[in-house]
Amino acid sequence: MRTYRLRTTALATATAGLALALTACGGSDSAGGPAANPAATKSADKPVSTGTVTPSGEGASAAPSAGKATGNGTATATPAKAGSGGRATGGTTGDSYAYTHPCSARNLTVKVTSPTGAPATVRVITVTNNGSTSCGLDYFPTVGFSAKGSALGLQATAPGGLGGAPAYPVHPGATAYAAVDLNPSGGNGPVADEVNVLADKEHMPNADGVSLRLTKPGSVADPKVGLYRTTTRDALSAF
């Protein structure tokens, strides 16, 4: 199991800017803003198994360079050939390449799912690399929350005291999974109907964030986000 280095930039400093930037697209059909993802549409989270989630059929936000809008209004992506199949290899598809090449939002598909068997407050963010080369993500996504298009001013906190590799590598065609618990303590809080996700705060502007609708709105209090992992099951155990 990898361990990861804690970024020096505090998450709290980005809360207001991220929430405002992502909320700006909450009133339209596009996620991430017209400049970043004009073809993308918001889609409800769907139940999935707690094993590996198949990326297809869970559409939420796809970059225009990665796919095209279908007749039902959901943007779909056509991933590049997997190449390494999720294994660390040399050249442009290995971990070492990912460590020095941050992921581009234009090559990512971001989704939110409701894992079967998990607590009702838990969702899983998935980030799929549709590019032909490996790329690196920050160790966890930045996640905020909105209700009826307005930011709630709450951001999920991530684990501290991390150390290790310089980035989380995502190979071509592979998916990174990160669990989010909206209300781990069961406290009182505002009800969110959207999660606002920035896949990599270290290397992406707020305009690359997406707003994803929750089919089951939930109360948000002291939310937490886990590290990126290779399966939903691993993500759920990473809190």
Secondary structure, 3 states (H helix, E strand, C coil): CCCECCCCCCHHHHHHHHHHHHHCCCCCCCCCCCCCCCCCCCCCCEEECCCCCCCCCCCCEECCCCEEECCCCCEEECCCCCCCCCCCCCHHHCHHHHHHCECCHHHEEEEEEEECCCCCCEEEEEEEECCCCCEEECCCCEEEEEECCEEEEEECECCCCCCCECCEEECCCCEEEEEEECCCCCCCCCEEEEEEEECCCCCCCHHHCEEEEEEEEEECCCCEECCCECCHHHHHCCC
